[in-house]
Amino acid sequence: MPLSRYVKIFPCNDDPGRLLLYSTRRGATVLVPASLPASIEDGTIASSEQETLARLGFLVPDSDMERRELEEALAEANRRRSRFSAMAVLNLDCNLDCSYCYEGGMKGRHYMSAETAGLLAALVERDQIARGKGIALAFTGGEPLMSIDLITSLSERLQGAAAAKGTEYSFTLVTNGTLLTGNTVAQLVPLGLKGAKVTLDGARENHDSFRPFVSGRGSFDAIVGNVREVCDRIKVQVGGNYTRENYRDFPRLLDFLLHEGLTPDRISLVQFVPVTKSGGGHPLPEFNEGCASTDEPWLMEASLFLREEILRRGFHTPRVAPAPCMIEALDDLVVNYDGAIYKCPAFLGWREMAVGDLETGVGEYAGSHNLDVWKKDECLDCAYLPLCFGGCRFLKLLRDGKIDDVDCRKAYLDETLEALVRQDLLYRPRSGSQSG
């Protein structure tokens, strides 16, 4: 059996007699004798070792077949998927005045109407619930809790429709956290609320300078108070947006959370992402969760530094694992307040990137979004493909005005992957790694 082409091999500096293998396809790691690659090549590998490595995906029966399987992997995932996910932008209004607001000129008193919400519910009922699919919505804005009546009416309708078909409806919130009170959560949990992502931009003084209320008053204490009140009722994720100047101060926020009793067992996930201006001058959305990569040295350094600080304190953060872009998932949509449908929140406001609307449905977008852009020899033979699948279409569009090629992440992963894998081994030693 040959070694999978989607494996990276790293040296063990503290044990020259071993190698660290990481499967980008399976997200698995294994420590092996340094002689293993040669024994695989000449066919002298022990049968027990071969069986274990094949089970973990490091060895494959046929290299060309594996390549073809990966070429069809996303299509197969779409066929198997039993849940529909959509992000619904309920408004572009907000009670904060963030200095880097991603909405930019779009921000204003723009709200999804009851009629548009009705069209959204009808689409979900007709195209998803009727087919027996579970429903997971993420309400965002602006500030989604400024549209709590719409959240309530939509959830009551969809929860009832899902129950009638024997499936499940749930939702989460992408919220600034200032309105996420205990009473609000108590009202929404029976309707399907499972979790919320809130933003804390570092310690109090930094956060308050970047994310004040419209009045100018700081929002840090209000958010922390709400998180403390609701984190035992729903899953709360803490996000944060850092700059080149302030990222090294973010560990103070982590220590503050621990001091306040907001420990890893009460916070489901922590992830910090950069505030960066794209080539077009647009800030990357804070709910983009770092999927847009960049090769700037300071950003690679910052991402590794902050991830280690998060893990070192016992908080959970996304592990290194296969992560295709959401535009590749048939059952992932973004619905704007006006009913326009997109495949990625970064495209909001780019009318030419809309893939349909709630009245006419979703049209053909394989060409406009170049879904097959990664289906070429250069990508299919690259060990990083399962972690990339063409990279960020948004960044490619911003840089070149069209999605005519991949946003290659090779340089970024060359610099960071080994460190990311070692972080997971150090702080999550039982997360699927094995030794042989």
C-alpha positions as CSV (number, residue, x, y, z in Angstrom):
1,M,0.0,0.0,0.0
2,P,1.4,3.4,-0.9
3,L,1.5,6.4,1.4
4,S,-1.5,8.8,0.9
5,R,-0.6,11.9,-1.1
6,Y,-2.5,13.9,1.5
7,V,0.0,13.3,4.3
8,K,2.6,15.8,5.6
9,I,5.7,14.4,7.3
10,F,7.5,16.4,10.0
11,P,10.6,15.6,12.0
12,C,10.6,15.0,15.7
13,N,13.3,17.3,16.9
14,D,13.4,15.8,20.4
15,D,13.4,12.2,19.0
16,P,15.4,11.9,15.8
17,G,14.4,8.3,15.5
18,R,10.7,9.2,14.9
19,L,8.6,11.1,12.4
20,L,5.3,12.9,12.9
21,L,2.8,12.1,10.2
22,Y,-0.3,14.3,9.7
23,S,-3.2,13.3,7.4
24,T,-4.8,16.5,6.0
25,R,-7.7,14.3,4.7
26,R,-8.5,12.6,8.0
27,G,-7.1,15.2,10.5
28,A,-5.2,12.4,12.2
29,T,-1.6,12.4,13.5
30,V,0.7,9.5,14.2
31,L,4.2,9.1,15.5
32,V,6.2,6.5,13.6
33,P,9.8,5.2,13.3
34,A,12.0,7.3,11.0
35,S,12.5,4.2,9.0
36,L,8.8,3.8,8.1
37,P,8.8,5.7,4.8
38,A,11.5,3.4,3.5
39,S,9.8,0.3,4.7
40,I,6.6,1.4,3.0
41,E,8.5,2.0,-0.2
42,D,10.2,-1.3,-0.3
43,G,7.3,-3.3,1.0
44,T,8.9,-4.5,4.2
45,I,6.4,-2.8,6.6
46,A,5.0,-5.2,9.2
47,S,1.4,-6.3,8.5
48,S,0.2,-4.9,11.8
49,E,1.6,-1.5,11.2
50,Q,0.2,-1.5,7.6
51,E,-3.2,-2.4,8.9
52,T,-3.2,0.5,11.5
53,L,-1.9,3.1,9.1
54,A,-4.5,2.0,6.5
55,R,-7.3,2.3,9.0
56,L,-6.1,5.8,9.9
57,G,-5.9,6.8,6.3
58,F,-2.1,7.2,6.0
59,L,-1.8,4.2,3.6
60,V,-4.2,3.7,0.7
61,P,-5.0,0.8,-1.6
62,D,-4.6,2.9,-4.7
63,S,-3.1,6.4,-5.0
64,D,-5.0,7.3,-8.2
65,M,-8.3,6.1,-6.7
66,E,-7.7,8.2,-3.6
67,R,-7.2,11.2,-5.9
68,R,-10.5,10.5,-7.7
69,E,-12.2,10.0,-4.3
70,L,-11.1,13.5,-3.1
71,E,-12.2,15.0,-6.4
72,E,-15.7,13.8,-5.6
73,A,-15.5,14.2,-1.8
74,L,-17.5,17.4,-1.6
75,A,-20.3,16.1,-3.9
76,E,-20.5,13.0,-1.8
77,A,-20.7,15.1,1.4
78,N,-23.6,17.0,-0.1
79,R,-25.4,13.8,-1.0
80,R,-25.1,12.5,2.6
81,R,-25.9,15.7,4.4
82,S,-29.1,15.6,6.5
83,R,-29.1,19.2,7.8
84,F,-29.8,22.5,6.1
85,S,-27.9,25.5,7.5
86,A,-28.6,29.2,6.7
87,M,-27.4,32.5,8.1
88,A,-30.2,35.0,8.2
89,V,-29.3,38.7,8.3
90,L,-32.2,40.2,10.1
91,N,-31.1,43.8,10.0
92,L,-28.1,46.1,9.3
93,D,-28.8,48.2,12.4
94,C,-26.7,48.1,15.6
95,N,-26.5,49.6,19.1
96,L,-22.7,49.7,18.9
97,D,-20.4,51.9,16.9
98,C,-17.5,49.7,16.2
99,S,-14.5,51.4,14.6
100,Y,-14.0,48.6,12.0
101,C,-17.6,47.7,11.3
102,Y,-17.6,45.3,8.4
103,E,-20.9,46.6,7.1
104,G,-19.4,49.9,6.2
105,G,-21.7,51.9,4.0
106,M,-24.4,49.3,4.2
107,K,-25.1,50.0,7.8
108,G,-28.4,51.6,8.6
109,R,-31.9,51.1,9.7
110,H,-32.5,48.3,7.3
111,Y,-34.7,45.5,8.7
112,M,-36.1,42.2,7.3
113,S,-39.8,42.7,6.9
114,A,-42.4,40.2,8.1
115,E,-43.2,39.5,4.4
116,T,-39.6,38.6,3.7
117,A,-39.3,36.5,6.8
118,G,-42.4,34.6,5.6
119,L,-40.8,33.9,2.3
120,L,-37.7,32.6,4.1
121,A,-39.9,30.3,6.2
122,A,-41.8,29.1,3.2
123,L,-38.5,28.3,1.3
124,V,-37.2,26.3,4.3
125,E,-40.5,24.4,4.7
126,R,-40.8,23.6,1.0
127,D,-37.3,22.8,0.1
128,Q,-35.8,21.4,3.3
129,I,-38.3,20.4,6.0
130,A,-40.5,18.6,3.4
131,R,-37.5,16.5,2.5
132,G,-37.0,15.5,6.2
133,K,-33.9,17.7,6.7
134,G,-33.0,19.2,10.1
135,I,-32.8,23.0,10.2
136,A,-30.0,25.0,11.8
137,L,-30.3,28.8,11.4
138,A,-27.8,31.4,12.5
139,F,-29.4,34.8,13.1
140,T,-27.0,37.8,12.6
141,G,-27.1,41.5,11.7
142,G,-26.3,44.3,12.4
143,E,-27.5,43.2,15.8
144,P,-30.0,40.3,15.5
145,L,-31.5,40.8,18.9
146,M,-32.8,44.2,17.7
147,S,-35.2,41.9,15.7
148,I,-36.2,39.6,18.5
149,D,-39.9,39.6,17.4
150,L,-38.8,38.3,14.0
151,I,-36.7,35.6,15.6
152,T,-39.6,34.6,17.7
153,S,-42.2,34.4,14.9
154,L,-39.8,32.6,12.5
155,S,-38.8,30.1,15.1
156,E,-42.3,29.3,16.2
157,R,-43.3,28.6,12.6
158,L,-40.3,26.6,11.7
159,Q,-40.1,24.7,15.0
160,G,-43.7,23.6,14.5
161,A,-43.2,22.6,10.8
162,A,-40.1,20.6,11.7
163,A,-41.9,18.8,14.5
164,A,-44.7,17.9,12.2
165,K,-42.2,16.2,9.9
166,G,-40.3,14.5,12.7
167,T,-37.2,16.5,12.3
168,E,-35.6,19.3,14.4
169,Y,-35.2,23.0,14.2
170,S,-32.6,25.0,16.1
171,F,-30.8,28.3,15.9
172,T,-27.8,30.3,17.1
173,L,-27.0,34.0,17.3
174,V,-24.1,36.0,16.1
175,T,-24.5,38.9,18.4
176,N,-22.5,41.7,20.0
177,G,-23.8,40.3,23.4
178,T,-25.1,43.5,24.8
179,L,-28.8,42.4,24.5
180,L,-28.1,38.7,25.4
181,T,-29.7,38.9,28.8
182,G,-30.9,36.1,31.0
183,N,-34.5,37.0,30.3
184,T,-33.9,37.0,26.5
185,V,-32.3,33.6,26.6
186,A,-35.1,32.2,28.8
187,Q,-37.5,33.4,26.1
188,L,-35.6,31.9,23.2
189,V,-34.4,28.6,24.5
190,P,-37.9,27.0,24.2
191,L,-37.9,28.1,20.6
192,G,-34.7,26.3,19.7
193,L,-31.8,28.6,20.7
194,K,-28.7,26.5,21.2
195,G,-25.8,29.0,21.3
196,A,-24.5,32.4,20.7
197,K,-21.2,33.9,19.5
198,V,-20.2,37.2,21.2
199,T,-17.2,39.4,20.5
200,L,-14.8,40.7,23.1
201,D,-11.9,42.6,21.5
202,G,-9.3,41.9,24.2
203,A,-9.2,43.4,27.7
204,R,-11.7,46.1,28.8
205,E,-9.9,49.2,27.7
206,N,-9.0,47.9,24.2
207,H,-12.5,46.4,23.7
208,D,-14.3,49.6,24.8
209,S,-12.1,51.7,22.4
210,F,-13.1,49.5,19.4
211,R,-16.6,48.5,20.3
212,P,-18.4,51.3,22.3
213,F,-22.1,51.8,22.4
214,V,-23.5,54.5,20.0
215,S,-23.5,56.8,23.0
216,G,-19.7,56.3,23.4
217,R,-20.0,54.3,26.6
218,G,-18.0,51.1,26.7
219,S,-19.7,47.8,26.2
220,F,-17.3,45.4,27.8
221,D,-18.9,45.1,31.2
222,A,-22.4,44.7,29.8
223,I,-21.3,41.8,27.5
224,V,-19.3,40.0,30.2
225,G,-22.2,40.3,32.6
226,N,-24.6,38.8,30.1
227,V,-22.1,36.0,29.2
228,R,-21.8,35.1,32.9
229,E,-25.6,35.0,33.2
230,V,-26.4,32.8,30.2
231,C,-23.3,30.6,29.6
232,D,-24.8,27.7,31.7
233,R,-28.0,27.8,29.6
234,I,-26.6,27.9,26.1
235,K,-23.3,27.3,24.4
236,V,-21.4,30.6,24.3
237,Q,-18.5,31.2,21.9
238,V,-16.2,34.1,22.5
239,G,-14.7,35.7,19.4
240,G,-12.4,38.7,19.2
241,N,-10.8,40.8,16.5
242,Y,-7.2,41.9,16.8
243,T,-4.8,44.2,15.0
244,R,-1.1,44.2,14.5
245,E,-0.7,46.6,17.4
246,N,-2.8,44.9,20.0
247,Y,-2.8,41.1,19.5
248,R,-0.1,40.4,22.1
249,D,-2.4,42.0,24.8
250,F,-5.3,39.5,24.1
251,P,-4.1,36.9,26.6
252,R,-5.1,39.4,29.3
253,L,-8.7,38.8,28.2
254,L,-8.3,35.1,28.6
255,D,-6.9,35.5,32.2
256,F,-9.7,37.9,33.0
257,L,-12.3,35.3,31.9
258,L,-10.7,32.7,34.1
259,H,-10.6,35.1,37.0
260,E,-14.3,35.8,36.6
261,G,-15.2,32.1,36.6
262,L,-15.8,32.0,32.8
263,T,-13.8,28.8,32.6
264,P,-13.4,26.4,29.7
265,D,-16.2,24.2,30.9
266,R,-18.6,27.3,30.6
267,I,-17.2,28.8,27.4
268,S,-17.7,26.4,24.4
269,L,-15.1,27.9,22.1
270,V,-12.6,30.8,21.9
271,Q,-11.3,32.1,18.6
272,F,-9.6,35.4,17.6
273,V,-9.3,36.6,14.1
274,P,-7.6,39.7,12.6
275,V,-9.2,42.9,11.6
276,T,-7.7,43.3,8.1
277,K,-8.5,45.5,5.2
278,S,-8.8,43.7,2.0
279,G,-7.4,45.0,-1.3
280,G,-10.7,46.6,-1.9
281,G,-10.7,48.4,1.4
282,H,-13.4,46.2,2.9
283,P,-12.9,44.8,6.4
284,L,-13.2,41.0,6.5
285,P,-16.4,40.0,8.3
286,E,-15.9,39.1,12.0
287,F,-18.0,36.0,11.5
288,N,-15.7,34.8,8.8
289,E,-13.9,32.7,11.5
290,G,-10.5,33.0,10.0
291,C,-11.3,31.0,6.8
292,A,-9.7,33.8,4.7
293,S,-6.0,33.2,4.8
294,T,-3.2,35.7,4.4
295,D,0.6,35.3,3.9
296,E,1.5,38.4,5.9
297,P,4.2,37.3,8.4
298,W,2.8,39.2,11.3
299,L,-0.6,37.6,10.8
300,M,0.9,34.1,10.7
301,E,2.8,34.9,13.9
302,A,-0.2,36.4,15.6
303,S,-2.5,33.5,14.8
304,L,-0.1,30.9,16.1
305,F,0.7,33.0,19.2
306,L,-3.0,33.5,20.1
307,R,-4.0,29.9,19.4
308,E,-1.4,28.6,21.8
309,E,-2.4,31.1,24.5
310,I,-6.0,29.9,24.2
311,L,-5.1,26.2,24.3
312,R,-2.5,26.7,27.1
313,R,-5.3,28.0,29.4
314,G,-7.5,25.1,28.6
315,F,-10.0,26.8,26.3
316,H,-11.4,25.1,23.2
317,T,-10.5,26.5,19.8
318,P,-11.0,24.9,16.3
319,R,-8.6,22.1,15.6
320,V,-6.6,21.6,12.4
321,A,-9.0,19.6,10.2
322,P,-10.4,19.4,6.7
323,A,-12.5,22.6,6.1
324,P,-14.0,23.2,2.7
325,C,-15.5,26.6,1.9
326,M,-19.2,27.0,2.7
327,I,-19.9,27.9,-0.9
328,E,-19.2,24.2,-1.8
329,A,-22.0,23.0,0.5
330,L,-25.4,22.9,-1.3
331,D,-27.3,23.3,2.0
332,D,-25.4,26.4,3.3
333,L,-27.0,29.7,2.4
334,V,-26.9,33.3,3.5
335,V,-30.1,35.3,3.3
336,N,-29.9,39.1,3.5
337,Y,-32.5,41.3,5.1
338,D,-33.9,42.1,1.7
339,G,-34.3,38.5,0.6
340,A,-31.2,38.3,-1.6
341,I,-29.4,34.9,-1.3
342,Y,-25.7,34.5,-1.1
343,K,-23.3,31.6,-0.6
344,C,-20.9,33.4,1.8
345,P,-21.5,36.3,4.3
346,A,-18.4,38.0,2.8
347,F,-20.3,38.6,-0.4
348,L,-23.1,40.5,1.2
349,G,-23.6,43.8,-0.6
350,W,-22.0,42.4,-3.8
351,R,-25.2,42.1,-5.8
352,E,-23.4,40.4,-8.7
353,M,-22.5,37.6,-6.3
354,A,-26.1,36.9,-5.2
355,V,-27.3,33.4,-6.3
356,G,-31.0,34.1,-6.1
357,D,-33.7,35.5,-3.9
358,L,-36.5,34.2,-1.7
359,E,-39.1,34.7,-4.3
360,T,-37.4,33.0,-7.2
361,G,-35.2,30.6,-5.3
362,V,-31.5,29.7,-5.8
363,G,-30.2,29.7,-9.3
364,E,-27.1,28.3,-10.9
365,Y,-23.9,29.6,-9.4
366,A,-21.2,27.0,-10.2
367,G,-19.8,29.3,-12.9
368,S,-20.0,32.6,-11.1
369,H,-18.4,31.1,-8.0
370,N,-16.1,28.7,-9.9
371,L,-16.8,25.7,-7.8
372,D,-14.5,23.4,-9.7
373,V,-11.5,25.8,-9.7
374,W,-9.5,23.4,-7.5
375,K,-10.2,20.4,-9.8
376,K,-6.8,20.6,-11.5
377,D,-3.6,18.5,-11.2
378,E,-1.8,21.2,-9.3
379,C,-4.4,21.1,-6.5
380,L,-5.4,17.4,-6.6
381,D,-1.8,16.5,-6.2
382,C,-1.2,18.9,-3.3
383,A,-1.1,17.5,0.2
384,Y,-2.9,20.6,1.5
385,L,-6.0,20.2,-0.7
386,P,-8.3,18.8,2.1
387,L,-7.5,21.9,4.2
388,C,-8.1,24.3,1.4
389,F,-10.3,23.2,-1.5
390,G,-9.4,26.4,-3.4
391,G,-9.1,28.8,-0.5
392,C,-11.1,31.9,0.0
393,R,-13.1,32.9,-3.1
394,F,-13.8,36.3,-1.5
395,L,-10.2,37.3,-1.3
396,K,-9.6,36.1,-4.8
397,L,-12.5,38.3,-6.0
398,L,-11.2,41.3,-4.1
399,R,-7.6,41.0,-5.4
400,D,-8.4,40.2,-9.0
401,G,-12.0,41.2,-9.6
402,K,-13.0,37.7,-10.6
403,I,-12.7,34.1,-9.3
404,D,-10.7,32.7,-12.1
405,D,-8.2,30.7,-10.0
406,V,-7.6,29.4,-6.5
407,D,-6.7,31.5,-3.5
408,C,-3.7,29.2,-2.9
409,R,-2.9,28.6,0.8
410,K,0.3,26.7,0.3
411,A,2.6,29.5,1.6
412,Y,0.5,30.0,4.7
413,L,0.3,26.3,5.4
414,D,4.0,25.7,4.7
415,E,4.7,28.2,7.5
416,T,2.0,27.3,10.0
417,L,0.7,23.7,9.7
418,E,3.5,22.0,11.6
419,A,3.2,24.4,14.5
420,L,-0.6,24.0,14.5
421,V,-0.4,20.2,14.6
422,R,2.2,20.3,17.4
423,Q,-0.1,22.6,19.4
424,D,-2.9,20.1,19.2
425,L,-0.5,17.3,20.2
426,L,0.8,19.2,23.1
427,Y,-2.5,20.5,24.5
428,R,-4.9,17.9,23.2
429,P,-2.8,14.7,23.3
430,R,-5.8,12.4,23.2
431,S,-7.4,14.0,20.1
432,G,-6.8,11.2,17.7
433,S,-3.0,10.9,17.7
434,Q,-1.3,7.5,17.9
435,S,2.2,6.3,18.2
436,G,3.7,3.3,16.5
